[in-house]
Amino acid sequence: RVELAESGGGSVQAGGSLKLSCVASDDPYNTYYWAWFRQAPGKLREGVAVIDNNGATSYSESVKGRFTISKDDAKRALYLQMDSLKPEDTGTYYCAAEPSRRFFGKNPQLRYEVGAYNYWGQGTQVTVSS
């Protein structure tokens, strides 16, 4: 079982930057898909960035060009660099993990679905003021 813990949230003004981190407990780290989700008040949780076990990345249209997902296998760490932040980026950010085999041969959109992931962090708050 993978346990995840996020850190790095905070409050910034629009146009600013934050970097989120997520550290994973012991498990075959390099056979997982990793993702960042966010949930704004009163809204559904949405996937914003995914990195697969080979390091390939993808992003939702709302963050593409502004956010960068990365990982450090040696540290069992996942990161989300968030630049040019907007007030609509405000929300609780969660890291998630799921064994890679779940996604093999499936529609790529599955990577952005909450139900596809069994392992979640506790969330970290990001607030962007205008």
C-alpha positions in Angstrom: 0.0 0.0 0.0 1.3 3.5 -1.0 0.9 6.4 1.4 1.2 9.9 0.1 1.8 13.2 1.9 1.6 16.6 0.1 3.3 19.8 1.2 4.0 23.3 -0.3 0.6 24.9 -0.4 0.0 28.5 0.6 -1.3 31.9 -0.4 0.0 33.9 -3.3 -1.1 36.8 -5.5 -2.2 36.3 -9.1 0.8 35.9 -11.3 2.9 34.3 -8.6 4.3 30.8 -8.3 4.1 27.8 -5.9 5.7 24.4 -5.9 3.9 21.4 -4.4 5.6 18.3 -3.3 4.3 14.8 -2.6 6.3 12.1 -0.9 5.4 8.4 -1.3 6.0 5.6 1.2 7.8 2.3 0.3 6.4 0.5 -2.7 7.5 -0.2 -6.4 7.5 3.5 -7.1 8.5 3.3 -10.7 5.5 1.2 -11.8 2.9 3.8 -10.9 1.1 6.6 -12.7 1.1 9.7 -10.6 -1.3 12.7 -10.8 -2.3 16.0 -9.3 -5.9 16.8 -8.8 -7.6 19.9 -7.3 -10.9 20.7 -5.8 -12.3 24.2 -5.6 -15.1 25.0 -3.0 -18.4 23.6 -4.2 -16.9 21.9 -7.3 -15.9 18.4 -8.3 -12.3 17.2 -7.9 -10.6 17.5 -11.3 -7.3 16.1 -12.7 -4.8 18.7 -13.8 -1.5 16.8 -14.5 -0.3 13.3 -14.9 3.1 11.6 -15.2 3.4 8.0 -16.1 6.0 5.4 -15.0 8.2 6.4 -18.0 8.1 10.1 -17.2 5.7 11.1 -19.9 3.5 14.0 -18.9 0.1 15.4 -19.8 -2.0 18.3 -18.6 -5.5 19.6 -18.6 -6.2 22.5 -20.8 -6.8 24.8 -17.9 -3.2 24.5 -16.6 -1.2 23.6 -19.8 1.7 26.0 -20.3 1.6 27.2 -16.6 2.0 24.0 -14.5 4.8 21.4 -14.7 4.6 18.0 -13.2 7.8 16.1 -12.4 9.1 13.3 -10.2 12.3 12.2 -8.5 12.4 8.4 -8.4 15.3 8.3 -5.9 13.4 10.4 -3.4 10.0 8.9 -4.2 8.8 12.4 -4.7 6.3 14.0 -7.0 6.2 17.8 -7.7 3.9 20.3 -9.3 5.5 23.6 -10.3 2.7 26.2 -10.7 3.5 29.5 -12.4 1.4 32.4 -13.6 -1.2 31.5 -11.0 -4.8 32.7 -11.4 -7.6 33.1 -8.8 -9.4 30.2 -10.4 -6.5 27.9 -9.5 -7.6 28.2 -5.9 -8.5 25.0 -4.2 -7.2 21.9 -2.4 -4.6 20.0 -4.3 -4.2 16.3 -4.0 -1.6 13.9 -5.3 -2.7 10.5 -6.4 -1.1 7.2 -7.5 -2.3 4.0 -9.2 -0.4 1.0 -10.6 0.4 1.6 -14.2 -1.4 -1.6 -15.4 -4.7 0.1 -14.7 -4.1 2.4 -17.6 -2.6 0.1 -20.2 -4.7 0.0 -23.4 -7.3 2.3 -21.9 -8.7 5.7 -23.1 -6.1 8.3 -22.1 -8.9 10.3 -20.4 -9.0 7.7 -17.7 -5.8 9.2 -16.2 -7.8 12.3 -15.2 -10.6 10.5 -13.5 -10.9 10.4 -9.7 -12.2 6.9 -9.7 -9.1 5.5 -11.5 -6.8 6.1 -8.4 -6.8 4.2 -5.2 -4.0 6.1 -3.4 -4.4 9.7 -2.3 -2.7 12.3 -0.2 -4.5 14.4 2.4 -4.5 17.5 0.3 -2.8 20.9 0.6 -4.5 24.3 0.2 -3.6 26.7 -2.5 -5.2 30.2 -2.4 -4.6 32.8 -5.2 -5.8 36.3 -4.6 -6.5 38.9 -7.3 
